[in-house]
Amino acid sequence: MAKCSVCDKSAHFGIKVSHSHRRSNKMWKSNIKKVKAIVNGTPKKIYVCTSCLRSGKVERA
């Protein structure tokens, strides 16, 4: 599964509870994109979450 290269954000797990209170497992996936970014002076394709992209932590190529 994809994980953010900058902040290590990945999927989160929990329990979904319906109206009748039946419980089942649920997975919340992070919004992760494959981006061409500059890493150590060279352009590279890395997985980055959108919150890191918007905050300017990643310099795109």
C-alpha positions in Angstrom: 0.0 0.0 0.0 1.2 3.5 -0.8 2.7 5.6 2.1 3.7 9.2 2.1 7.4 9.6 1.6 7.5 12.9 3.6 5.3 12.4 6.7 4.8 8.5 6.6 1.0 8.9 6.5 -0.8 5.6 5.4 -4.1 3.9 5.9 -5.9 4.0 9.3 -8.1 1.2 10.6 -11.1 1.2 12.9 -14.6 0.0 13.4 -17.6 1.1 11.4 -20.8 1.2 13.5 -24.1 1.1 11.7 -27.4 2.6 12.9 -28.4 -0.7 14.4 -25.0 -0.8 16.1 -23.7 -3.7 14.1 -19.9 -3.4 13.9 -17.5 -4.2 11.1 -13.9 -3.4 10.2 -13.2 -0.2 8.2 -10.2 1.2 6.5 -9.6 4.9 5.9 -7.1 5.5 3.0 -5.0 8.6 2.8 -5.2 10.7 -0.3 -1.8 9.8 -1.7 -0.5 10.7 -5.2 2.5 9.6 -7.3 4.4 12.9 -8.0 7.6 13.8 -9.8 9.5 15.7 -7.2 13.0 17.0 -6.6 14.8 14.8 -4.1 18.5 15.6 -3.4 18.7 17.7 -6.5 17.4 15.1 -8.9 13.8 14.5 -10.1 12.3 11.3 -8.8 8.8 9.8 -8.7 7.6 9.5 -5.1 4.3 8.9 -3.2 3.2 12.1 -1.4 -0.1 12.8 0.5 -2.0 15.8 -0.7 -1.6 17.7 2.6 2.2 17.7 2.1 1.7 18.9 -1.4 -0.5 21.8 -0.4 1.6 22.8 2.5 4.7 23.2 0.3 6.8 20.4 1.9 7.5 19.0 -1.6 9.2 20.7 -4.5 7.7 19.5 -7.7 9.8 18.9 -10.8 
